[in-house]
Amino acid sequence: PGDRLNNEDLIKLEQVITIVTAMKSNELYDKLISIDISDTSNYVLQMTDKKTVYLGDTNNLNVKMLYIKKILETEEGIEGTIFLTGSNKEVFFREKI
């Protein structure tokens, strides 16, 4: 407390702002509970409908947001995990058992 943020923290803050901005642009922000920033190559989002999103990095965020939006619509009410960590061919939803 009271210390200035270091460069690594500033980079993480910038990435979080980028993620939040993309979520707002895609009308997903109101479904966001938290963002885990411990691994900058794989941000983890907790969503209100009991879904966890492994976002990967912040590359192609607008495309990733479209995938999240579509999966949230098609898997509404189903608890599980959305994986967006690889190329577009590796996007999938895994229902919690």
N, C-alpha and C positions, 0 to 999 in steps of 0.2 A: 504493500500500500504506500502510495506517495511517490513511488519511483516512476521514472519515465519508461514507456514501453520500449523494448529493444527492437531492432530491425526485424527479427523473426516474428514478433508479435504484431508489428505494423503490417507485415505481409499477410498474416492470417486475418487481421481485421479487414484489410482490403478485399480479401477473397470472400469473407462473410458478407460484406456489403454487396459484392458482385452477385453472390448467390441470392441474397434477399431481394435485390433489384430484379433479378430474373424471375423470381417467384412472384413478386408483385405484378410484373408485366404479364404473367401467365395465370393470374388470379388463383395462385396457390398459397400465398402468404398466410391467409387466415387459417390454413390447415397445418401450419408449421408450429411445432412445440419447441424444438431445440436443434442446434447444429453442433456436432462433435467435431472439433478442429484439431484433435490430437495427431491425426495423420493427414498431412496436406495433399497426399496423393490419393486419398480416399475419404472425403468428407461423408459423415453419416448424419442423415436427417431423421428426426423423429416426427411423425405426423399424428394429427389428432385422431385418425380412424384406426389406430393401433397398427400402423404400418411403419416399417423402418426402410429408409432408402439409402443404399450404398451408392453415392453419387459419383465416386471417382474424383478426378480433379475438376477444375472449372473450365476445361475445354468444352466447346460445343454446348454451352449451358442452355441455350434456347431450344435446341433439339432435345436435350435431356428433359427439360421441363414439359415438352409436348408428350414425351413417353410417360412421365410421371402422371400427368393429367389424364391421359388415356387409361392407364392402368388403374388409377384411383376410381375412374368411372366404371370400368368393366369389372373390377373386383371390389365394388362397394360393399362394406359390411363384413369383409373377410380379412381377418388378421393375417399378416405375413410380411414378407421382405421383398423389396424391389431392388434388383441389381442392375446398375448402369455403369459398371466399372470397366467394361471393355469396349470394343467397337460396337456399332449398332446391331451387329448380329448376335451380340451377347447380352442383350437386354431381356430380362425375364422376371417374372413374379413367382415367388415360392410361398405357398400357403403354410401357415403355422399349423403343426400337427398337435 
